[in-house]
Amino acid sequence: MSLQNQLSAANIPIEYRNIWEEPDAASFVRANASGTDIVPTLSVGTTVLVNPSAGEVLDAMREQVPHLIPAT
């Protein structure tokens, strides 16, 4: 299952950016992914994750933005 599907299934709020249509988004990804266009690249609070697992995203959310994790 893709990261997008896993996060959607967990009701995690996601803001999507298109690096092929948004130059600022492309610059952000390249700056944080060793100059490459690796997607997904996510920012969670002040943490940037390059091609993370759903578990890594949830761990970062628990540390940075726990209020955005839906109650289960």
C-alpha distances in whole Angstrom, upper triangle without the diagonal:
4,7,8,6,7,10,11,10,13,15,15,17,16,19,18,20,21,22,24,25,26,28,28,24,25,27,25,23,25,27,24,23,26,27,24,21,18,15,14,17,17,21,21,25,26,23,22,18,17,14,13,11,10,13,15,15,16,19,20,20,22,24,25,24,24,25,22,20,20,22,21
4,5,5,6,9,10,11,13,14,14,15,14,16,15,17,17,18,20,22,23,25,24,21,21,24,22,19,21,24,21,19,23,23,20,18,15,12,10,13,14,17,18,22,23,21,19,15,14,11,11,9,9,12,14,13,15,18,18,18,21,23,23,22,22,24,20,19,20,22,21
4,5,5,6,8,10,11,12,11,13,11,13,13,15,16,17,19,21,21,23,22,19,19,22,19,17,20,21,18,17,21,22,19,17,14,10,8,11,11,14,14,18,20,17,15,12,12,9,8,7,6,10,11,9,11,14,14,15,17,19,19,18,19,20,17,16,17,20,19
4,6,5,6,9,10,11,9,10,9,11,10,13,14,16,18,19,19,22,21,18,19,21,19,17,20,22,19,19,22,23,20,17,15,11,9,12,11,14,15,18,20,18,16,14,14,11,11,10,9,12,13,11,13,16,16,15,18,20,20,18,19,20,16,15,16,19,19
4,6,5,6,9,10,10,12,11,14,13,16,17,19,21,22,23,25,25,21,22,25,23,21,24,26,23,22,26,26,23,21,18,14,12,15,15,17,17,21,23,21,20,17,17,14,13,12,10,13,15,13,14,17,18,17,19,22,22,20,20,21,17,16,16,18,17
4,5,5,6,9,9,12,11,15,15,18,19,21,23,25,25,27,26,22,24,26,23,21,24,26,23,22,26,27,24,22,19,15,13,15,14,17,16,20,22,19,18,16,16,13,12,9,7,10,12,10,11,14,15,14,16,19,19,18,18,19,16,14,14,16,15
4,5,5,6,5,8,8,12,12,16,18,20,22,23,23,25,24,20,22,24,21,20,23,24,21,21,25,26,24,21,18,15,12,14,12,14,13,16,19,17,16,14,15,13,11,10,7,10,11,9,9,13,13,12,14,17,16,15,15,15,12,10,11,14,14
4,5,5,6,8,8,11,12,16,18,20,22,23,23,26,25,21,23,26,23,21,25,26,24,24,27,28,26,23,20,17,14,16,14,16,16,19,22,20,19,17,18,16,15,13,10,13,15,12,12,16,16,14,17,20,19,17,17,17,13,12,11,14,14
4,5,8,10,12,15,16,19,21,24,26,26,27,29,28,25,26,29,26,25,28,29,27,26,30,31,28,26,23,19,17,19,17,19,18,21,24,22,22,20,20,18,16,14,11,13,16,14,13,16,18,16,17,21,21,18,17,18,15,12,11,13,12
4,5,9,11,15,16,20,22,25,27,28,27,30,28,25,27,29,26,24,28,29,26,26,29,31,29,26,23,20,17,19,16,18,16,18,22,20,20,18,20,18,16,13,10,11,14,11,10,13,15,13,14,17,17,15,14,14,11,9,8,10,9
4,6,9,13,15,18,21,24,26,26,25,28,27,23,26,28,25,24,28,28,26,26,30,31,29,26,24,20,18,19,16,17,15,18,21,20,20,19,21,19,17,16,12,14,16,13,11,15,16,13,15,18,17,14,13,13,10,8,7,9,10
4,6,10,12,16,19,21,24,24,23,25,24,20,23,25,22,21,24,25,22,23,27,28,26,24,21,18,15,16,13,13,12,14,17,16,16,16,17,17,15,14,10,12,13,10,9,12,12,10,12,15,14,11,11,11,7,6,7,10,11
4,7,10,13,17,19,22,22,20,23,21,18,21,23,20,19,23,24,21,22,26,27,25,23,21,17,15,15,12,12,11,13,16,16,16,16,18,17,16,16,13,15,15,12,11,15,14,11,14,16,14,11,12,11,7,8,9,13,14
4,6,10,13,15,18,18,17,19,18,15,17,19,17,16,20,21,19,19,23,23,22,19,17,14,12,12,9,10,10,13,15,15,14,14,15,15,14,15,12,15,15,11,12,15,14,12,15,17,15,13,14,14,10,11,12,16,18
4,7,10,13,16,15,13,16,14,12,15,17,14,14,18,19,17,19,22,22,21,18,17,14,12,12,9,10,11,13,15,15,14,14,16,16,16,17,15,18,17,14,15,18,16,14,18,19,16,14,17,16,12,14,16,19,21
4,7,10,12,12,11,14,13,10,12,15,13,13,16,18,17,17,21,20,18,15,14,11,10,10,9,11,13,15,17,16,15,14,15,14,15,17,16,19,18,15,17,20,18,17,20,21,19,17,20,19,16,17,19,22,24
4,6,9,8,7,10,9,6,9,12,10,10,13,15,15,15,19,17,16,13,13,10,10,10,10,11,14,16,17,17,14,15,14,15,16,18,18,21,20,17,20,22,19,19,23,23,20,19,22,22,19,20,22,26,27
4,5,5,6,9,10,7,8,11,11,10,13,15,16,15,18,16,15,11,12,10,10,11,12,14,17,19,20,19,17,16,15,15,18,20,20,23,22,19,22,24,22,22,26,26,24,23,26,26,22,24,25,29,30
4,5,5,6,8,5,4,8,9,8,10,12,13,13,15,13,11,8,10,9,10,10,12,14,17,20,20,19,16,16,14,15,17,20,21,24,22,20,23,25,22,23,27,27,24,24,27,27,24,26,28,31,32
4,6,7,10,8,7,10,12,11,12,15,16,15,17,15,13,9,12,11,13,14,16,18,21,23,23,23,19,19,17,17,20,23,24,27,25,23,26,28,26,26,30,30,28,28,30,31,28,29,31,34,35
4,6,9,8,8,11,13,13,14,17,18,18,20,17,16,13,15,14,15,15,17,19,22,24,24,24,21,21,19,20,22,25,25,28,27,24,28,30,27,27,31,31,28,28,30,30,27,29,30,34,35
4,6,5,6,9,10,11,13,14,16,16,19,16,15,13,15,14,15,14,15,16,19,21,21,21,18,19,18,19,22,24,25,28,26,23,26,28,25,25,29,29,26,25,28,28,25,27,29,33,34
4,5,5,6,9,10,10,12,14,15,17,14,14,12,15,15,16,15,16,17,20,21,21,21,18,19,18,20,22,25,26,29,26,24,27,29,26,26,30,29,26,26,30,30,27,29,31,35,37
4,5,5,6,9,10,10,12,14,16,14,14,13,15,15,15,13,14,14,17,18,17,18,15,17,17,19,21,24,25,27,24,22,25,26,23,23,27,26,23,23,27,27,24,27,29,33,35
4,5,5,6,9,10,11,12,15,13,12,10,12,11,12,10,11,11,15,16,16,16,13,14,14,15,18,21,21,24,21,19,22,23,20,21,24,24,21,21,24,25,22,24,26,30,32
4,5,5,6,9,10,10,12,10,9,7,10,10,11,10,12,13,17,19,18,17,14,15,13,15,18,21,22,25,22,20,24,25,22,23,27,26,23,24,27,28,25,27,29,33,34
4,5,5,6,9,10,11,9,10,9,12,12,14,11,13,13,17,18,17,16,13,15,14,16,19,22,24,26,23,21,25,25,22,23,27,26,23,24,27,28,26,28,30,34,36
4,6,5,6,9,11,10,10,10,11,11,12,9,10,10,13,14,13,13,10,12,11,14,16,20,21,22,19,18,21,22,18,19,23,22,19,20,24,25,22,24,27,31,32
4,5,5,6,9,8,7,6,7,8,9,6,8,10,14,15,14,13,9,10,8,11,13,17,18,20,18,16,20,21,18,19,23,22,20,21,24,25,23,24,27,30,31
4,5,5,6,4,5,6,8,10,12,9,12,13,17,18,17,15,12,12,10,13,16,19,21,23,20,19,23,23,20,22,26,24,22,24,27,29,26,27,30,34,35
4,6,6,6,8,9,11,13,14,11,12,12,16,17,14,13,10,12,11,14,16,20,22,23,20,19,23,22,19,21,24,23,21,23,26,28,26,27,30,33,35
4,6,7,8,9,9,11,11,8,10,10,13,14,12,10,7,8,7,11,13,17,19,20,16,16,19,19,16,18,21,20,18,20,23,25,23,24,27,31,32
4,5,5,7,6,9,10,8,11,12,15,17,15,13,9,9,6,9,12,16,18,19,16,16,20,20,17,20,23,22,20,22,25,27,25,26,29,32,33
4,6,9,9,12,14,12,14,15,18,20,18,16,12,12,10,12,15,19,21,22,19,20,23,23,20,23,26,24,23,25,28,30,28,29,32,35,36
4,7,9,12,14,12,15,16,20,21,19,18,14,14,12,14,17,21,23,25,22,22,25,25,23,25,28,27,25,27,30,32,30,31,33,37,38
4,6,9,11,11,14,16,20,22,20,18,14,14,10,12,15,19,21,23,21,20,24,24,22,24,28,27,25,27,30,31,29,29,32,35,36
4,6,9,9,12,15,18,21,20,18,14,13,10,11,14,17,20,22,20,19,23,24,22,23,27,26,25,26,28,30,27,28,30,33,34
4,6,7,10,13,16,19,19,16,12,10,7,7,11,14,16,19,16,16,20,21,19,21,24,24,23,24,26,28,25,25,27,31,31
3,5,8,12,15,18,18,15,12,10,7,6,9,12,14,17,15,14,17,19,17,19,22,22,21,21,24,25,22,22,24,28,28
4,6,10,12,16,16,14,11,8,6,5,7,10,11,14,13,11,15,16,15,16,19,20,19,19,21,22,19,19,22,25,25
4,7,10,13,13,11,7,6,4,6,8,11,12,14,12,11,14,15,13,14,18,18,16,17,20,21,18,19,22,25,26
4,6,10,10,8,6,5,6,8,8,11,11,13,11,8,12,13,10,11,15,15,13,13,16,17,15,16,18,22,23
4,6,7,6,4,6,9,11,11,13,13,14,12,9,12,13,9,10,13,13,10,11,14,16,13,15,18,21,23
4,6,5,6,8,11,13,11,13,12,13,10,8,9,10,6,6,10,9,7,7,10,12,10,12,15,18,20
4,6,8,11,14,16,15,17,16,16,13,11,12,12,8,8,10,9,5,6,10,11,11,13,16,19,22
4,7,10,13,16,15,18,17,17,14,12,14,13,9,10,13,10,7,10,13,15,14,16,20,23,25
4,7,10,13,12,14,14,14,11,10,12,11,7,9,12,9,8,10,13,16,15,16,19,22,24
4,7,10,10,13,14,14,11,10,13,12,9,11,14,13,11,13,16,18,16,17,21,24,25
4,6,6,9,11,11,8,8,11,11,9,11,14,13,13,14,17,19,17,17,20,23,24
4,6,9,12,13,10,10,14,14,12,15,18,17,16,18,20,22,20,20,23,26,27
4,7,10,12,10,10,13,14,13,15,18,18,18,19,21,23,20,20,22,25,25
4,7,8,6,7,10,11,10,12,15,15,16,17,18,20,18,17,20,22,22
4,5,5,6,9,10,11,13,14,16,16,17,18,20,18,16,18,20,20
4,5,5,6,9,10,10,12,14,15,15,15,17,15,13,15,17,16
4,5,5,6,9,10,10,12,14,15,14,17,15,13,15,16,16
4,5,5,6,9,10,11,12,13,14,17,15,13,16,18,18
4,5,5,6,9,10,10,11,11,14,12,11,14,16,17
4,5,5,6,9,10,10,9,12,10,8,11,13,13
4,5,5,6,9,10,9,13,12,10,14,15,16
4,5,5,6,8,9,12,11,11,14,16,18
4,5,5,5,5,8,7,7,11,13,15
4,6,6,5,8,9,8,11,12,14
4,6,7,10,11,11,14,16,18
4,6,9,9,11,14,16,19
4,5,6,8,11,13,16
4,5,6,9,10,13
4,6,8,9,13
4,6,9,12
4,6,9
4,6
4
